[in-house]
C-alpha cells in the first residue's frame, strides 16, 4: 500500500481542459499526473491534476500559461 502524502489537486470543468493540462505539463517538465478526482472534492469532469504540494506554484503557473480553465486548487493528503 502506498503511503499518503500531501498533494496539490487542480480540478477542471471539462475533460478537455484536464487533458490539455496533462499535455502542457508533460511538454514543459511540470511535475504531476492526471488522477480521478478524490471523493472529498466535487468537480465537473471527474479528472484532476495531482502534484506534490511543493509544486503548487509551478502547477498554477502552468495552467495560467496554457490559458486553461480550472475549477479549484486544493492541498490534501492522498
Buried (B, 14 or more C-beta within 10 A) or exposed (E): EEEEEEBBBBBBBBEEBBBBBBEBBEEEEBBBEBBEBBEEEEBBBEBBBBBBBEBBEBBBEBBEEBEBEBBEBBEBEB
